[in-house]
Amino acid sequence: IFIFIAASYTPIALLALTGTMRWVVLVSAWVGALAGVSLSIGWIDAPRWLTAAAYIALGWVAVIAFPQFAERVGTLPLALLIAGGLLYSAGAIVYAFQRPNPWPRTFGFHELFHALVIAAAVAHLAVLGPLIASPPPGA
């Protein structure tokens, strides 16, 4: 998951950010991912809440780049990026606390977690598609 988070940052940073901010986001994301992987390997039985908190923290590193991102690509992509982040965060919270567990036999917390992650990925894909098809000037 840590690698996936950093990999999700990479095209956004490369296509929508410039200058120092591009490198701050990329380095922060990948160093954070390596730290998270190290935590996961070094502490296999880490509490779910701790790994979920680490996922959320790494995922929201991008907040520092929101002004430049919005300036370069507009408010709708920023809104989709934030919506995806909120959905991923909600998924991490459901994963950590195993709640809510609406219909445990058919659609429990685990299925809800995956539904939130899929919705988040769709929101972020809606940002990436146009960026890849038509990068802003200077990307």
C-alpha positions in Angstrom: 0.0 0.0 0.0 2.9 2.4 0.8 4.4 1.8 -2.6 1.0 2.3 -4.3 0.5 5.6 -2.5 3.9 6.9 -3.7 3.3 5.5 -7.2 0.0 7.5 -7.2 1.8 10.7 -6.4 4.4 10.2 -9.1 2.4 11.1 -12.3 0.6 13.9 -10.5 3.9 15.4 -9.3 5.6 15.0 -12.7 2.7 16.3 -14.8 1.0 19.0 -12.6 3.8 20.4 -10.4 6.9 22.3 -11.2 10.2 23.4 -9.7 11.0 22.7 -6.1 7.5 21.6 -5.2 7.6 18.7 -7.7 10.8 17.4 -6.0 9.5 18.0 -2.5 6.4 16.0 -3.2 8.2 13.2 -5.0 11.0 12.8 -2.4 8.6 13.0 0.5 6.3 10.4 -1.0 9.0 7.9 -1.9 11.0 8.4 1.4 7.7 8.0 3.3 6.8 4.9 1.3 10.2 3.3 2.0 9.8 4.2 5.7 6.3 2.6 5.7 7.6 -0.6 4.0 10.4 -0.8 6.5 7.8 -0.4 9.3 5.7 -3.2 7.8 8.6 -5.5 7.4 10.2 -4.7 10.7 7.0 -4.9 12.8 4.8 -7.4 11.1 2.3 -7.4 14.0 2.0 -3.6 14.2 -1.5 -2.5 15.3 -3.9 -1.9 12.4 -4.6 1.6 13.6 -0.8 2.4 13.4 -0.4 1.3 9.8 -3.7 3.0 8.8 -2.5 6.2 10.4 0.8 5.9 8.4 -1.2 5.4 5.2 -3.3 8.4 5.9 -0.3 10.6 6.8 1.6 9.6 3.7 -1.5 10.1 1.6 -2.0 13.7 2.8 1.6 14.9 2.2 0.2 16.3 -1.0 -1.7 19.0 0.8 1.4 21.2 0.6 1.1 21.2 -3.2 -2.6 22.0 -3.4 -2.1 25.7 -4.2 0.3 25.0 -7.1 -1.8 22.0 -8.3 -5.0 24.1 -8.4 -3.3 27.0 -10.2 -1.9 24.6 -12.9 -4.9 22.4 -13.5 -8.0 24.0 -12.0 -10.4 23.5 -9.1 -12.3 20.5 -10.5 -9.2 18.3 -10.6 -8.3 19.5 -7.1 -11.8 18.7 -5.8 -11.5 15.2 -7.3 -8.1 14.8 -5.8 -9.4 15.8 -2.4 -12.5 13.6 -2.7 -10.3 10.6 -3.6 -8.1 11.4 -0.6 -11.1 11.6 1.7 -12.4 8.3 0.4 -9.0 6.6 0.8 -8.8 8.0 4.4 -12.3 6.7 5.2 -11.2 3.3 3.8 -8.1 3.3 6.0 -10.3 4.1 9.1 -12.7 1.3 8.3 -9.7 -1.0 7.8 -8.2 0.0 11.1 -11.3 -0.2 13.3 -13.1 -2.9 11.4 -16.2 -0.7 11.6 -18.8 -0.1 10.4 -19.6 -3.7 9.7 -23.1 -3.3 8.0 -23.9 -6.9 6.9 -21.1 -9.1 8.1 -22.1 -12.1 6.1 -22.5 -10.4 2.8 -21.1 -6.8 2.9 -19.0 -6.3 6.0 -16.2 -3.9 6.9 -13.8 -5.5 4.5 -16.1 -5.1 1.5 -16.8 -1.5 2.6 -13.1 -0.8 2.7 -12.6 -2.1 -0.8 -15.6 -0.1 -2.1 -14.2 3.1 -0.6 -10.7 2.3 -2.2 -12.3 1.7 -5.6 -14.3 4.9 -5.4 -11.1 6.8 -4.4 -9.1 5.2 -7.3 -11.9 6.2 -9.8 -11.7 9.8 -8.5 -7.9 9.9 -8.9 -8.1 8.3 -12.3 -10.5 11.1 -13.3 -7.7 13.5 -12.4 -4.9 11.5 -14.1 -6.6 10.8 -17.4 -6.9 14.4 -18.6 -3.4 15.2 -17.1 -1.8 12.4 -19.1 -3.8 13.2 -22.3 -3.0 17.0 -22.1 -0.3 17.9 -19.6 -0.3 21.6 -18.5 2.5 23.7 -20.1 5.9 23.2 -18.6 5.1 19.6 -17.4 
